[in-house]
Amino acid sequence: MLAKLMGILDIAFALSLIFIKLDILLKVVVVLSILVFFKALIFFSNIASIIDMVCILVVIVSIIFGANILLIVIFLWFLQKGLFSLFA
């Protein structure tokens, strides 16, 4: 059950990355970034959590300086990770 909730969080975060490109609801993206960051801190020994932390830093930089091409890769990372957690 916990894995499914984390999968939903990853999917919600991935979909919220669209808001950065549209420059709307950035507070939602920041809140979801913080939640995913804390989730990554809990499971820090896992390599996927370390990748999550790096992705969160890139997302925060993208919010400050504007969207970049890495957001597509981050979107795909969190979407596939969330889908695997949700349906595994």
Secondary structure, DSSP 8 states (H G I E B T S, - for coil): -HHHHHHHHHHHHHHHHHHHHHT--HHHHHHHHHHHHHHHHHTTTSHHHHHHHHHHHHHHHHHHH---THHHHHHHHHHHHHHHHHH-
